[in-house]
Amino acid sequence: MAWGDNMRRLFGVHDLTNADAADLLGFSQQAISEWVSKTRAEPRQPNLTTLLRCADFFHISGDRLARADFAELLEQELADADRFRQVEAEIRRRRSKLVPVRIGEPTELLKGTRVAKLRGKSTTARKATGRESGLG
């Protein structure tokens, strides 16, 4: 189906890894990976809320994101320089809210922040989004 292929290619257009996309869109890396997987017989499909959140982020209609062939998106929506600049500005804005934190460092400064654990030796704390982290 077009959904996973379109998402994977949109990440490429905006130079996003699956991990970047997960942080910026607020989904797990596992969910992103399942959407864009080329090896799964049936890639995971989004629910309506997920589809609309992704469509809004990339400034593309949900219907087009879910069904259109990527070549059509490239010709029409993705050829729009203003749309591209808006998405890139949103990516920069959201990235500026990410704060790098080393595992094992004191977390007093993180009170009221949401922390996303990443593989490896570091983790990322986001500014408060209304959810508490389990760290502290």
N, C-alpha and C positions, 0 to 999 in steps of 0.2 A: 504494500500500500504506500501511497505517496507521503504520508505523515512522517515516518521515520527518515526516509530519504531526504525530504525537504528540511527536516530539522538538522540532520547531519550536514547538509550542504550550507544551510544558513550559518551554522557554527563556523564552517570554513570561510564563508564570505566575511564574517566578522572576526576571524582569527581567534576563535574560542575553542578551548579543549572541552571535553565533557565535564571535567572538574570545574572549569571556569563557568560553564553554562549552569551547572548545578548550583554554584554559589550565587550567581547573578539572578537566576530564575527562582531560587528557593526550593529546589527539588533535590532529592538524593542523587548521588552519582550513579547508584544502581538503577534508579528509574530512568535517568538520561541514557544510560548504557543500554537498557532494555528497549528503549524507543528507537535508537539508531543502529541497533545490532543488525549486521548483515548475515550473521550465522544462524540466527534463530529462524525456525520454520515460519513462525507467526510472531513478528515483533509486537511488543506490547502496544496497545492503542490507548490514547489518553481519554479521560472522562471529559465532559464538556467544560468544566471549570479549568482544567489543565490546558485544554486546547485554547480557550479564550485568553488565559494568562499569557501563554506563549505568543499567540497572535498579536495581542496588544503590545507586548514587549518588542516584537519585530515589525510592528506597524503593517501587518498584513491581515486580511480578513480571515477568520477562522475557517470558513469554507474553502478558501483558496489554499490555505496552509495544509489542510487535511486532504484535499483531493487533487489539486492542480499538479500537473507535471512540472518538474523543476525548471525545465526550459521555458515554459510559459511564465513562471514567476520571474525568471531572469530577464526575459524580454520586457515584462510589464512592471511589476512592483519593484523588483530589485534594480532596475535601470534608473529609478527615481533617485537622483542625488540628494534631494532634501530628506527623503525617507532614510537613506543611508546615514546621513549626518545626524539625524535625530536618534537613531539607534546607537550610533557610536557615542554620542553625548550621554545617553542613558547608561551605556556600559561604563564610561569614565566616571559618571556620578556614583553608580553603585559600587564600583571598585574603590572609590575614595572612602567609602564607609567601612571597608574591610581593614582590620587591624591585625598585623601578624603578632603571634604570641608563641613563645617556646614552651613546650611541655615541661612541667616541673617548676616554672616560674610562679611566683605568688600571683594569685588571682584577685586580690583585693580591688585592683583597678577595673576588673571586669564585672563588678556587681551591676546588675541591670542590663547586661548584654547577652546576646545569644551567641553561643560558641558552637562552631561546626568543627568536628574532629576530622582531620585529614590523615591519610596514611603517612608514615614517616615520623619525623621528630618535631614537627610543628603543628600547630592548630591555628584556626582563624577565628577571631572574635568579631562579631558584627555589632554595630550600635543597636541599642534597644529597639526591639520590634514588638514588645509586649509579651514575649515569652521568656521565661527564666531558663538559664542553663543549669545543668546539674552540677556544675563545678563550684568550688568555693571553699 
